Amino acid sequence: MPRHQDPDNMPTIEQKRDPLFPIYLPLQIFDDEEYDCRTPEEWLLLGLEPGSQDRKPVPGKALLPTDDQLGHEDPKSHKLTYKWVSVGVLDYDKETKLYLVHKTNERGMVRDEEGRPILNGGVTPEGRAPLMPRQYWVPRVRLLFLAEDPQVFAQRVVSANTLRKKTQALLRYNLYVDCMPVDRLRSIDEKSLGRMKQLAMSTSHLRKEIRVLNCLQCLEKEVSLDYERTMNKIIFDGVITSKPQTFSYVTLPEKEEEKVPEIGMGSGEERWALTIHLMSNGHLLFLSRS
């Protein structure tokens, strides 16, 4: 569970804690809904018995805080302990994609504060009552229905957690590269940049547009910055690869296998020129509409 960061007690690289860096991305944004065997509406319909119009809570287990008071006040507190507890699923919110769950009592039953059963998701003719201390809105990745395969659900959680770790590692990697200085780096060759501009401005229509020339100056800076970042990336990857034990906390992105195109795409300068050309046209289209 994501927690508040304590600036006075941040782990150091030498301590080699796992995880070394705080978890700050919620797990539900990496959840793969393809693991689900039912829709939310179908899950809730399991609480309907034949011949009855009252929908009962659907049994399940949810990852919830053990302290209900602190769990509602500060769910990211370091003092909180989360455990998988038995719950009854009451309702589902389509906008937030969260399920309303209620902790069961000692007898494994879902009851309100007065000991009455909770039916139809707790909604009465007067509307929905305020959230009770034992009720929580939770994402699907923190809710296991007893009617589903627990092994499939475990794979779902592991898959989401693996994707979250990979995403956070890539975010840190790009941050490292972006923070590297570009001073004293070899800049892009002026002749190559000139050929790119010449190829990009090869049409007579673009050569006559003053706004294109202004846009081209911005694109030149962007191309130069991208070139310098690529040089820094090559240097950074080389250092990390040469000392994997020293920089064990850095995860390099996986190299994608380049596919050879069936039709030639021209030189690198021609591809850059095409990019500048398309971006210039898009900029003109935006200006013409504004």
WONOR-V516395 format. One record per backbone hydrogen bond with DSSP energy under -0.5 kcal/mol. NH is the residue of the N-H (numbers start at 0). CO is the residue of the C=O. If there is no record, write none. Layout:
NH;CO, NH;CO
This chain:
2;22, 3;75, 6;4, 8;5, 9;6, 14;11, 15;11, 15;12, 23;21, 28;25, 29;26, 30;27, 32;30, 34;31, 35;32, 42;38, 43;39, 44;40, 45;41, 45;42, 46;43, 47;44, 48;53, 51;48, 54;52, 55;46, 55;53, 57;88, 58;56, 59;86, 60;143, 61;84, 62;141, 63;61, 63;82, 65;80, 67;65, 70;66, 71;67, 72;68, 73;69, 76;73, 79;76, 82;63, 84;61, 84;82, 86;59, 87;101, 88;57, 89;87, 89;99, 90;99, 92;97, 93;91, 96;92, 97;92, 98;137, 99;90, 100;98, 100;135, 101;87, 102;133, 103;85, 104;108, 107;104, 110;108, 111;115, 114;111, 117;109, 118;116, 119;54, 120;54, 121;118, 122;119, 123;126, 126;123, 128;121, 134;131, 135;100, 137;98, 137;135, 139;96, 141;138, 142;139, 143;60, 144;142, 145;58, 147;144, 149;147, 152;148, 153;149, 154;150, 155;151, 156;152, 157;153, 158;154, 159;155, 160;156, 161;157, 162;158, 163;159, 164;160, 165;161, 166;162, 167;163, 168;164, 169;165, 170;166, 171;167, 172;168, 173;169, 174;170, 175;171, 176;172, 177;173, 178;174, 179;176, 184;181, 192;188, 193;189, 194;190, 195;191, 196;192, 197;193, 198;194, 199;195, 200;196, 201;198, 206;202, 207;203, 208;205, 209;207, 212;208, 213;209, 214;210, 215;211, 216;212, 217;213, 218;214, 219;215, 220;216, 221;217, 222;218, 223;219, 224;220, 225;221, 226;222, 227;223, 228;224, 229;225, 230;226, 231;227, 232;228, 233;229, 234;230, 235;231, 236;232, 237;233, 238;234, 239;235, 240;236, 241;237, 242;238, 243;240, 246;242, 247;244, 249;246, 251;249, 260;258, 270;266, 271;267, 272;268, 273;269, 274;270, 275;271, 276;272, 277;273, 278;274, 279;275, 280;276, 281;277, 282;278, 283;279, 284;280, 285;281, 286;282, 287;283, 288;284, 289;285
